Amino acid sequence: MLTSSKHVETLGNKAKSQSTNAAAVEAGELGDNHSHVNEEYAGVRWDKLRFSLTPTDYMYVMKCSKDEKYFSQGTLSPFGNIEMNPSSGILNYGQGLFEGLKAYRTEDGRILLFRPQQNALRMQMGAERMCMPSPTVEQFLNAVKQIVNANKSWVPPPEKGSLYIRPMLMGSGPNLGVAPATEYTFLTYASPVGNYHKLFLVELEESKQSLTMHLFTKGFSDVIFVDVITGKNIEEASTSNIFVVKGNLISTPATSNGTILPGVTRKSIIEIAHVLGYQVEERDVPVEELLDAEEVFLTGTAVVVNSC
């Protein structure tokens, strides 16, 4: 798809300019409570950074048994492999979920998070659906701040990338039958990343795994899926939410059907668009509107705001 980027650039710049305020209001600046961490940058070629795993120094782990309502105090440990029982809930029944958010370094050397409370609340919502206990908002924010502080040297310089943070909630306790796990693990790790997409996207009218994998092997970095009932309405990309622009109207598929992720970046862009005077509709978006749009863009933690 060939689009201009007028609206995308406006929304993206506005989101970037407001990210400091969002972080300060919802999370506060990161405190320097890890004085043992080297303040120098890690040995990374920042200009070559892509969206891939670069192991950092520390991860953060908390545990909760099935008889407990709350997670115990977590600990920092060196980043590395974890031990898992073969009959754990996450391995046998997929009882697990994850979040994703980023830390950014500012020109004056501060490190800020973008709306981490929203990720904490979304994890709680997902945990309830998966019959799992969840960290409190305070525990979630504390874990994220600790992992960023402990890996501070891995936060890229301004405009060179970001530190991607991956909080995970897993049913780690053993259980042979279909039932909630006997123990839960909350684990958070981080990796410096660059831009996610390297090529433009294609839209599919079928969400077949073989076709998807074929496109990835051909060098495309993402696909756009349509709904499984009618095959006529776009839903989302595999990595992000999607928006269609025509004139002053911005349309995006609604999340009410339960198949589309209620993205934090998606929510932020909708709020910013309203402030800037755009009309925003959350509704079914036919494929024809995608093809007839003036602009199409994606939003997500990994892709941020990206034209396609």
Helices and strands as residue ranges (DSSP letters): H 6-26, G 46-48, E 58-65, E 75-78, H 89-93, E 96-98, E 101-105, E 111-113, H 116-129, H 137-150, G 152-154, E 162-171, E 183-193, E 202-203, H 209-217, E 223-226, E 233-237, E 241-246, E 249-252, H 264-275, E 279-282, E 285-286, H 287-291, E 295-300, E 304-307
